[in-house]
Amino acid sequence: MTASEKKIGFIGGGNMGEAFIGAIIKTGIFQPAQIQVSDISDARLEYLANTYNVSTTRDNLGLFTACDVLMLAIKPQQLDTVLSRIATDAAYRIENRKLVVSIVAGVRLAQLEALLYSPLDKAARKRLPIIRVMPNTPALVLSGMSGMSPNSNACLEDIDELQVVLEAVGQVLEFEEDDMDAVTAVSGSGPAYVFYLAEAMIAGGIKIGLQPEQARTLALTTLKGAVTLLDKSGEPPENLRANVTSPGGTTEAAITLFEAHDVKTNIIRGIEAAAARSRELSR
């Protein structure tokens, strides 16, 4: 079966699911007629159908059966119920190869395998590869960073196929599953760290006399410009920081204060805490 003949199904049509739907249609990876979405909200399904001209359903097993690529884009607390209902149904069969992709936060491959593989024999399990993905919210504006980890049944073709889909919303790297907690801590939670810095820069600007909109424009444009410079220059961030930190200057005054309060150390500790929490949640 060629890519143009495949169908992709989304179990869950929330913001992240919608980001992928919009991106794969925009880039032509899948056409609307090849996309099916299920969700618990009729209003959400109506919105997705009207906005993207995709097919919608409340029948998760029917979607699972009909599609060649399945994206699990539901909340972690819904996963057991949704997949158990699919896998324990008498009509559950894996006759043709299907790729299951989970973007459910904190859910390990072993849990997905336990839910989907239990009723299947060895041959059927091999026809159902599973890949775990940790995207982040900038995927909503096609600037995401995703880490993916395939299980033992995923072949190179499965990985390459998914990479094309993930690249529609940003960049992607492959990892061993043991590294996925670190991926979660750095890139999954990472946007919140940037938003936190933006909050502080805006609040600081307001405190020293700027109007809120002025402070916001200065902070956001500076953040975007700094990231672009870091990306385009190829220089280590410490070098670029040194370039704008003149001895006795304004930047040095700020950096000296940051260092006195161990700001960098505490950010690193925060990332370690996020990784530790990810490990706790995925047990």
N, C-alpha and C positions, 0 to 999 in steps of 0.2 A: 504494500500500500504506500503510495506517495504521500508526501506532506500535504499536498493540496486536497487529498481525499480524506484526511484524518479529521476527526471531530474532537474538540476539547470541551470538557465540562467543568464548571465551577460549582462546588458545593460550598455555598456562602457567597453572597453578592454584596458584601460591605465595601468600605472604602478601598481596601487593598485589592480585593477581587476586582472591583471596578477599574482600578488603575491598570491591572493587567489586561482586562478586556479592552479598554480604550487603546492601550499601547499596541496590542497584537493586531487590532483592526487597522490602526493608523499605519503601522509598518507593513501590513499586508501578509503577515505570517498566517493568520486565519481570517477568513471572511465571516461576516455575521451569521451566515447560514450554517457555518461549521461550529458555532458556539452555542452551548446550552448552559443555563444557570438555574440553580435551585436556591431557595432561601425560605426562611420561616415567615418572612414578611411579604404579604401580597402587594403592599404598596411599593416595596423595594423592587419586586419583580416587575411590576407595571412600569416603574421608572426606567429600569434597565432595558426592558423591551422597547419602550418608546424612544429612549435616547440612543441605543446602539443597534436596534432592530435584531436582537438576538432572541433565541427561543428560551422560554422559561418554563419551569415545572416545580411542583412540590414533591415529586416522586424521585427521591435520591437513588433508589435502586435502578429505576428506569434510566436515569441519567448515567449512572455507573456502567450499566450494561451497554448503552448506546455509544459511549465515547471511548476514544483511544487514549486520550490524555486526561487525567482527573486532577484538578487542583483543589486541595482541601484548604479552604480559606474561612474556617469557622473559629469560634472561640474555644480555647482548650477545654473548658468545662462542658462543651457540647460534644466533644470528639467521641468519647466512649459510646454515648447513646446513638449518635448518628452512624458510626461504623458498625456497631454491634447489630443494629437493625438491618443494615445492608448484608452483613456477612452471615447472619443467622437465618435469613430468608431462604425458603426452599428453592427459590429461583436463582440464587447466587451461583454463578458459573464464571469461570475464566477460560473461555475457549480460545480466544485470540489474545495476542499480547497487548497489554495495557500498561501505561506508565502512570503511577500515582505520585503526585507531588504534594508534599505537605508544607504549608507555610504557617502551620499552627505553632505558636511560640512555646518552647520548652518541652515539646513532645519528641521523645527519642525514637529512633528507628525500631528498636525492640518493641516498644508499645504499639506502634503501627503494625508491625509484623504479627504481634500477638492477636490483634483485632481482626486483621484481614486474612491471615494465613491459616488460622486454626481449622477452618472447614475444608481446606484445600490439600490435595496430595502434592508431592514434590514437583511433579511436572507442571501443575497449575501455578504453584508458587513461582517457578522460574519464569512463567509468562506474566507475572505481576511484579515488575521491579518497582521499588519505592525510593524516592529521593527526598531527603529533608532539606528545606531551604529556610534560611534566615534573611528575609529582606529588611529594608527599613523604610520609614515613612517618606523620604524624598522620592521614592518610587512613584508617589502620587503626582509628582511633577516631572517624571521621566529622568530623574537624577539619582536613582537609588543605588545602593550597594548591597549585593546579596552574596551570602556564602551558601554553598550547597554541599551536601554529603550523601552519596549514593549508598544503597545497601548492596549486598553481594550479588543480587540478581540483576542489577543494572549494568548494561553493557555500554561500550563507548558510544554507540549510536543513540542510546537513551540520554546519556549525559550531553552529547552534542545537541540533540534536539531541544533539551531543556535550556541549554545555554543560549540558544537563539531566542527563546521566549523571555528569559530573564534579561538579556541584553536589550530587549525592547523597552525596559524601564530603567536601564542604567548599566552598571558593571557587575560582573560576577566572578567569583573565585571558588575553586573546589577545595574542600578541606576533609581531613579525617573527622569522624564524628566527635572524637574526644576534644577537638579544637572548637567545636561549635559554641561552647559556653563562652570562650574568649571572643569569638565572632560576635556573639550577642552583646557582650560587654563593650566592645569597641565600636562596632558599626550599628548593631541593632538599637542599642540605647544611646549611641553617639550623638544623634541629632538633638537629643534633649540637653546634652552638655553644651552644644553650640547655642541652643535657645537660651540656656541659663546665662551664658556669657553675654548674649545679646540683651537679655533683661538687665543685666548689671551695667552694661555700657549705656543703655538708654536711661536707666535710673540715675547713673552718674552724671550724664549730660544734663538731665533735668535739674539735679541738685546744684549744679554749678551755673545755672541760669538759662539754659536753653529751653525753648518751647518743646513740648513732647514730640511733635511731628518733625521738628528739626533734629532732635536727638535720635529719633528713629531712623531718619534718612541717613544721617552721618554714620550711625552704628551699622546698619544693614549694608550700606554701600561699601563701607570699610571692610566688613567681614567678607563680602563677595570678592572685593578686589584683592584682599590678602590671600584668600584661597586660590584665586586665579593665578596670582603671582607665584605662589608656592608650587602650584601644579606646573605652570609653564616654564618656570626657571630651572626646575630640577635641583635647586639648592636645598640642603638640609634646613629645616625650620630654624635651628639655632643660628645658622649663618645669616639668614634674612633678619632675624631678630637683632643680631649684633650690628647689622648694617644701619639700623635705625635707632640704635641706642648709643648716642654720643655721650662721652664722659661729661658728667655734670649737667646733662640736659634734662628735658622734660620726661622723655621715655625712661631714662635711667631712674628718675625719681619714682615712677610707677613700678618698674621692675624690682627695684630695691625693696619696696614695700611688699610686693607679692612674695619675694624670696624670704623676707623676714617672717611672713605668716605661712610659709611652706605651701603656697598655693599649688605649685606643680606636684609636690609630694602628695598632697591631699587629692588632687585629681587622679593620680595614679592609684591611690588607695581606693578611690571611688570606683574606678574601673575594676579593681580586684574584688571589691564588694559586689559589683554587678555580676561578675563571673561566678562568684561563690553562690549568689542567690539563684543564678541560672542553673547551676548544678543541683541545688536543693529542689528547685521546681521540676526538674526533669527526671527525678528519681522515681 
